[in-house]
Amino acid sequence: MSHVPRPTESESFKFTLNSDGRPHPRENVTAVVTLLCGITALVTGLIPVAHIIASWVGVIGFLGGFLSQYISETTPERSLNIMGIVGSFVGTALGIYHGGFIP
């Protein structure tokens, strides 16, 4: 079967936010910060005594995530933004449920 292409060399997996081949340092930083805010808000939202941190970090991540989504250039950046926005929203909701923005 000479018409069937054979695999020559498998390419290793390489994670990059710059899938278009051009560097986007500002967009990459905002996407990663959004994701970190979302993770922080979600984790602290599960701890009732950390409701202030969850509420404020969640709001910052939620609003910053929308800005990051607006300026994003590639699909991997947008994926991180969406994960961070959802985590921030859920963390904020849990923080508000456990006591809100003020002690």
C-alpha positions as CSV (number, residue, x, y, z in Angstrom):
1,M,0.0,0.0,0.0
2,S,2.3,2.7,-1.3
3,H,-0.5,5.3,-1.3
4,V,-0.9,5.4,2.5
5,P,1.3,8.0,4.1
6,R,3.5,6.6,6.9
7,P,4.3,8.6,10.0
8,T,7.8,9.9,9.8
9,E,8.5,11.3,13.2
10,S,6.0,12.2,15.8
11,E,6.1,15.7,17.1
12,S,6.2,16.2,20.9
13,F,3.5,18.2,22.6
14,K,4.4,21.8,23.1
15,F,2.1,24.1,25.1
16,T,2.1,27.8,23.9
17,L,-0.2,30.7,24.2
18,N,1.3,32.1,21.0
19,S,-0.3,29.7,18.5
20,D,0.0,32.2,15.7
21,G,3.8,32.3,16.0
22,R,4.0,36.0,17.2
23,P,4.8,37.0,20.8
24,H,1.9,38.6,22.8
25,P,3.5,39.3,26.2
26,R,0.7,41.7,27.4
27,E,-2.1,39.3,26.4
28,N,-0.3,36.3,27.8
29,V,0.2,38.0,31.2
30,T,-3.4,39.1,31.5
31,A,-4.7,35.6,30.6
32,V,-2.5,34.0,33.2
33,V,-3.4,36.6,35.8
34,T,-7.1,36.0,35.1
35,L,-6.6,32.3,35.5
36,L,-4.7,32.8,38.8
37,C,-7.4,35.1,40.1
38,G,-10.1,32.6,39.2
39,I,-8.3,29.7,41.0
40,T,-7.6,31.9,44.0
41,A,-11.2,33.1,44.2
42,L,-12.6,29.6,43.8
43,V,-10.4,28.0,46.4
44,T,-10.9,30.8,49.0
45,G,-14.6,30.8,48.2
46,L,-14.8,27.2,49.5
47,I,-13.3,28.4,52.9
48,P,-16.0,30.3,54.8
49,V,-13.6,32.4,56.8
50,A,-11.8,33.6,53.6
51,H,-15.0,35.2,52.2
52,I,-13.4,38.7,51.9
53,I,-10.5,37.4,49.8
54,A,-12.8,35.3,47.6
55,S,-15.2,38.2,47.0
56,W,-12.6,40.9,46.1
57,V,-10.2,38.6,44.2
58,G,-13.2,37.2,42.3
59,V,-14.4,40.6,41.3
60,I,-10.9,41.7,40.2
61,G,-10.5,38.4,38.2
62,F,-14.0,38.7,36.7
63,L,-13.6,42.3,35.4
64,G,-9.9,41.8,34.5
65,G,-10.9,38.6,32.6
66,F,-13.3,40.6,30.5
67,L,-10.6,43.1,29.6
68,S,-8.2,40.2,28.9
69,Q,-10.8,38.6,26.7
70,Y,-11.3,41.8,24.8
71,I,-7.5,42.2,24.0
72,S,-6.7,38.5,23.5
73,E,-5.2,37.4,20.2
74,T,-5.2,33.6,20.2
75,T,-7.5,30.7,21.1
76,P,-5.4,29.4,24.0
77,E,-5.4,32.8,25.6
78,R,-9.2,32.9,25.3
79,S,-9.5,29.5,26.8
80,L,-7.5,30.6,29.9
81,N,-9.6,33.7,30.1
82,I,-12.9,31.8,30.1
83,M,-11.6,29.4,32.8
84,G,-10.5,32.3,34.9
85,I,-13.7,34.3,34.4
86,V,-15.8,31.3,35.5
87,G,-13.6,30.5,38.5
88,S,-13.8,34.2,39.5
89,F,-17.6,34.3,39.2
90,V,-18.1,31.1,41.2
91,G,-15.5,32.3,43.8
92,T,-17.3,35.6,44.1
93,A,-20.7,34.0,44.5
94,L,-19.3,31.7,47.2
95,G,-17.6,34.6,49.0
96,I,-20.8,36.6,49.0
97,Y,-22.7,33.6,50.3
98,H,-20.3,33.2,53.1
99,G,-20.3,36.8,54.2
100,G,-19.6,39.3,51.5
101,F,-17.0,42.0,50.8
102,I,-16.7,43.4,54.4
103,P,-15.8,41.6,57.6
